[in-house]
Amino acid sequence: AIILTTIMLGQLAAQVNATNCMLDFINNYFMLFTTYVSLAIEFSGLLHCVYLVHIIFSKITGQPMESKDPPRNALQNLFFWVRVLVSLTILGFAFAVTLTALFAGNTTMWDGVPSYVSVIVFFLLMCFIGMMEGMQIALFAVVNVPEEELKQHTSAHRNCQLTFAGQNLQAFLIGRQIWVTICMFVVARITTLDYSNDDENVFGVSDGLQTFFNTGLLGALITTVVASLAWRVIASSFPVAFLSNPLIYVIIRMCLLLEASGVCSASWILARFQKLIMGYKLDDVYLMRLMISRFTTPRFGCFCFTGVTVCSGDERKTCITLAQKRTPTKALALSNFPSGAHRSSQLESHQKFGGTTFFIPKKCWLAPVMCHLLI
């Protein structure tokens, strides 16, 4: 009951709206507060060992690390590596405490489960969570990969086609979130320490420190680094290789199947009520207004946008339609061109975008702008 309540009320309703109402969703002071808190946690260096993973994979692939920050000076480098060392020390200590408690049977794991089974399940669940965390990063990273290059990797291409087909993307995100939350609850059950007053404290620490350990924060730190952030870094460095894993296809199917079961379908209704109460609007509404106000011209101002035709002139034969189904292979489709239009001097030679060949009128230079704004 707690898991379902957390998933539907605390996660999925907001996630459903955030997928296509991103601008309204982040347009509030609470999101600004959340951003500052996140930056403060990052600055503390508690999770800086993740940067070490990023550096290692950058060296392995030979790809330079992209950053908008200016190069660090000697003092900044020293501060950075000190935080990395401190983060590694804390992570190692968290593993030592958690594994010691697991082998001693002093966790909240269900009675009757052997210690070695708890440890095996713990690492398997972290790998499963990590793959689902990395999948989300990799799927959105390969959107910008050319179709011809992606087709060379059969498994990755098949996984992308499955995820971006129809409404599968939202269904996958919902199913993925359900699986992640369920696994997180189980991992929390495994890693939360349960030392009573009669038990000897782990490593002989004080009672106050043992009470802090019993909160489960050490397990949360391990899960955040090992089961989430590290996999995200790997997926961002090798998105195509990550999606080429045969297990990814099975996990996508599991996510779609869980969402199709309807166990959390109430989240769609809750999301609808939240959208009405908060006054959320689709991102397409704002982007359409932006395009109309900035890029329409008196002569060539007819654009078909997700089924809505907006005209500022009478030149309908140069209408470009933005496909409502956003996939890596179909970004734009040409419509309303009469026969013989290809012979018109108003048309440029064909260009390629997202693997689709189409013709762009000379006056309709907005087409690439629309693609970059919306894809």
N, C-alpha and C positions, 0 to 999 in steps of 0.2 A: 504493500500500500504506500509506504514512504517513497519507494523507488518510482512508482507511477505518478505520484503527486509531484515529486521533484521534476520528473521528466516533462510532464504536461504543463504544469503551472510555471515552473521556474526556467524552462529551457525552450521547449518546442514552439510554444505560442509566439515567443519573441523571435525565435529563429525563422519561423515561417514568414513573418512580416519583414524581417531584416534582409531576406533574400532579394526582395524587389522593391522595398521602401527604404533603401539605405540612407538616403539624404535626410528624410524626416526622422529616421530612427536615431541618428547621431546628432541631430540638431537640438541638443538640450544640454544644460549645465551638468547633469549627472554624468553624461558621457565625457565631458571635459574633466570632471573630477576623477573619473575612472582612469582617464589617460594619464593624469598627473600622478596618481597612486601607482600605476604600472611603471611609469618612468622612475619613480622613487625606488621601487623595489629593484628595478634593473640597475640603478646607480649604486645600490647597496653592495652589489657584487655577489649576492647570495647564489645566483644562478650563472655566474660568469664561466663556469666550467663548460657550458654549452658552446661558448666562443672557441674553446680549445678544439671541440669536435669540428666546428666549422673550419678552423685553420688547418686541421689535419686533412680533411677531405679536399680542401682547396689545394693543398700540396700534392695529394694523390692524383687529382685530376689535372693539375697544371693550370687550372683556371684562376685568374686573379680575383681577389675578393673585392667586390664592388661596394663602395661606400660613398655617401655624400659628405661625410665628415672630412675635415682637413687632416693631413697626416699628423700623427701624434708626435710631440716632442719627447725628450728623454724623461722628463718628470711624469708626463702623462703615460708613457709606456711603463714606467715603474709602477705607477698606481694601478694600471690595467692588470699587469701580471701578478701583482700582490693579491688583487681581488680574485684572479683565476686560481691562485694557489690556495687562498682561504676557502673558496668555493669547493675545490677538490677535497680539501681536508674535511669540510663539513659533510660532503656527500659520502666520503669514505667512512666517517664516524657514524653517519646515519645507517649505512649498510651494516656496519659491525654490530650496532645496537639491535637493529631489527632482526638480523639473522641469528644472533645469540638468543633473542627472545623466542624466535620461531623454533629453534632446535630444543630449547628448554620447555616449550609448550606453554609459555607465558604470554599468549596473545588471545584475542577475542575470537580466534578461529573456532569453528564448531567442534564440539566434543566428538571424539572418536576418530578424527582425521589424523593420521600419523604425521610427524613433524616433517619427514622428507617429502611427503606428498604436498604439504602446505608450501614448501619451498619451490617444488617443481611447478605447482599451479601458479604461484606468485610470479615466477619468471615467464611462464607461458602467457599469462594474462597481460603482462607488461608488453610482451612482443605483439600480442593481438591488438592491444590499445595503440601501440606505436604505429602499427601498419595502418590502422584506420585514421590516425592523426596525420600521418604522412600522405595518405591517399588524397585527402582534401587539398593539400598544398600541391601535390604533383598534378592532379587533374586540372587545376586552374593554371598551372605553369605551362602545360603542354598546349593550351589554347593558342599560344603564339608560335607554336612550332609549325612549320609548313606542312601541308597535307602530304606532299610527296615524301618528305623525310619521315613522317610519322608512319606511313604505310610500310616502310622498310622494317618496322618493328611490329610484327603481327599481333602479339599479345597486347601491347600497349594500345595499338590502334583499335582492337576489338573492345578493350575496356573503355576507351573514350566513346566509341560509338554507342555502347550500352548505356553509359552514364548520361550522355547528353541527348538521348532519344526521348522525344515527347516531354512528359512531366517527370522523367526518371531522376533528374537532378535534384529536385525538391524531395522526392521520395527517398532517394539515396541519403541526402543530408539528414532527413528525419530518422530513417532506420539506423544510420551511423551513430547519431546522437543517442538513440536508445541503447544500442550495444555498448557504447563508451560509458554511459552512465551506469548500466548494470555491472559492467566489469569494474568500474571505479568503486562501487559499493562493496563488491566482493574483495577487491584488493585492500580496501580500508578495513574490512573485517579481518583479513589475514595479517595486516601489518600493525594494527593498533595494539599497543602493549597493554597487558593486564596483570600488573604486579600489585598484590595486596600488601597489607601491612605485615603479614606473616612471612612473605617471601623476601629473599635476599635481593637487594637492589642490583640491577645490572651494572657490572663493573664497579660495584661498591660505591655508587654515587649517593649523594644526600637524598633525603626524602623529598625535598622540594624539587630537585632536578628530576627525580624519578616521576613525580607527579606531572611534570612538564612532558616527559617522554610518553607518559600514558595518554596524552591528548591525541597522539597519532600524527603529529606534525612532521615527525621524521619520515614516516611512511609517505606522507603527502609530498615531501621534498623529493624523495626517491622517484615517486611516480611522475612528478612534474618534469624532472630532468631526463630520466631514463626511458619512461614510457610515452613521453610527449615531445619535448623540445628537441632531443637528439634525433628522433626520427624525422621531425619536420626539417631539420637542417640537412639530413641525408636526402630527403625527398626534393628539397629545393636545389640541391647540388646535382642530383641525378634523377630528374623527373621521369624521363623516358625509361631508363633502366629500372626505376622503382615500379613503374606501371607494367613492366614486362614480366614481373613475378607472376607465375600462374596462380598463386594464392589470392592475388588481388581480384581476379574475376569471381572466385568463390565468395569472397567477402562482399563484393558488390551485390551479388545475388542474395546473400544472406540479409543484407540491409534492405533490399527491395522487398524480399519476402516478409520480413518483420513489419515493414510499413504497410504492406498489403493485407496483413492479418487483421488490421483495424484495432489493435490493442491500444493504440494511442491516437485514434482518429478524432477524439474529442479536442485535440490540440488545434485542428483546423477551425472548429467552431469558436474556440477561445481566441484564436488569432483574429478571426473575423470581428468579434466583439471588441478586441483590443484596438484593431484598426479603426473601427467606427468611433470609439471613445477618444482615442488619441488624435484622430483626424489625419491619419497617415495617407499619403498619396503615392502613387507609383512613381518611380524615378523617371519613367518614360514621359510623364506629364511635364516635369520640369525641363527635361532635355528637349522635348518638342517645343516648349515655349522659348528655350534658348536658341534653338535653330531658327524658329520663325522670326524672332526679334533681331537676330544678328546676321543671318545668312540668306534670307529670301531676297530676291531681286524683282523689279517690276516686270521683266520679260520672262525670266525662268524662275517661277516661284511655286511650282506645283510639286508637292512631295506627298507620296502615300506612305504614312507612318503607322505601322501596326493596324492597318485597316482603316485609318482615318485620313481623308484627303484634305489637304490644306492648300489653297490656291491664293496667290497674290497677283496672278495674271491670267491670261487666257491661253497660255502655251501648254496644253495638256499633253502634247506628244513627247515631251521630254521629262516624263515623270519617272522617278526612281523610287522603288519600293524597298523598304528595309524589312527583311524577313523577321517575322515575330519569333520564329523558332531560331534562337541564337545557337549555332553550332560552329565548331571550328571549320567545317567544310562549306557552309553556306552563310555568307554574311549579307550579300546584296543580290537582289534579283531585278532584272530590267523588265518594265511593263509599259503598256500603252504605246509601244513603238509600232507605227503602221508599216506595212510592207514597203520596202524601198528606203526606209529610214537610214539604213547603213550607208546609203550613197550620199546622204546629206552632208554638207560641209560643216554642220554643227556638231558632228560626232568625231571624237578622237578614235585612234586605233584602240583595239581591245587591251585591257589591262587585267592583271590578276590580283585578287585579294582573297585570302583565306581559301585558296584552292578553287575558287569559282571564277570563270571567265565571263566578263560582262563589258559593255560599252558605256563610256562616260561622255556625255555631251560637254563641249568645251565650256559652256557657261555654267554647267552644274559641277563646279569644283568642290561643292560641299560634300560629295559622296565620301571621299576619304576621311573628312572630318567627322562625319556621322559614324563611320566605322570605329575610329579611335575613341570617340566619346562613349560608344555603347557596347563595344565588344571587349 
